[in-house]
Amino acid sequence: SVVAGAMAAIVGFLLFGLGGQSVCMVVGGLYPAFESFKVIESGDPKAMEFWLTYWVVYAFISCIEQVGYYILVWLPFYYPTKLALLIYLASPARGGTKYTYRWFISPVLMKNRDKIDDVLDRSSRKIRSTMQGAVSTAVSMSVDTAKGAGASGVSRLRRGLSMVRPGLGTVATICLETAAA
């Protein structure tokens, strides 16, 4: 009955990782997020340092997991092992987060800090440039379409843009007025 169902769920989790991703998300994501919320509200600097360090470690582990996910899930007892690691990391008394950060993550990030900053900077500039080009093209196409539709088309486009976001609608309306003049 209930006991047999609970035992089956536990055995399924241990042997096959059934529900492992959900359990690990609750233990490794939701619980620490709630604890982080409480720390932000309380303003405790020592606890803030712990949870900030936890999130750096968690992000690093998540990136590694994303890269090797399809291999990792085939490892026996992957989810129970991951769950144990997350419990170890989320426990301030155990010091697992601090140890993992100082032993592994900090040295790797310090060694590659300049390279990472350079890649982030170049990526940011590329994304900004691409977005500016896309917005410029979209506004240009809208203006051309409005010009082709005449005054009634411009009026309809203005009404449509006012429903978008106030800032975007205002910018687009100025562009339309400039193009219509």
C-alpha positions, 0 to 999 in steps of 0.5 A: 500500500502506501509503504510499498509505494514509498519503498518502490519510489525510493528504490526507483530513485536509487537504482534508476534515478526516477524523479531525480532531476525534480528532486535535485532541482528542489534540493539544489535550486528551490531550497537555496533560492528561498534561503538566499531570499531570507538572507537578502531580507535579513542582511546577514553578511556571513550568510550572504557570502555563503549563499553567493559562493553556493550560487557560483559553485552551483552555476559551475556544476550546472555548466559542467552537467550541461556539457556532459549530461547525456554521458552523466545520466548513464552513470550508475547512481548519478542522481543519488550522487548528485543529490548527496553533493547538493545536500553537502554544498547547501549545508553551511555547517559542512563547508562544502561550498567554501571548500569546492570554491577554494579548491577548484573553482577559484583557481580555474576562474583566476587563471582564466579571468582575462580570457573570460572577460575578453570573450564576454566583452566581445560577445556583448559587443557582437550581440549589441551590434546585431540587435541594433542592426535588427531594430534598425532594419525592422524600423526601416521596413516599417517606415517603408511599409507605412510610406507605401500604405499612405496616411491611413497606413501610418495612422494604423501603424501608430495605433498598433505601436502605441499598444506595444511598449510606451518607449518603443512606440514613442521611438517608432512614432518619431521615426514614422513622423520623420519618414512621413514628412 
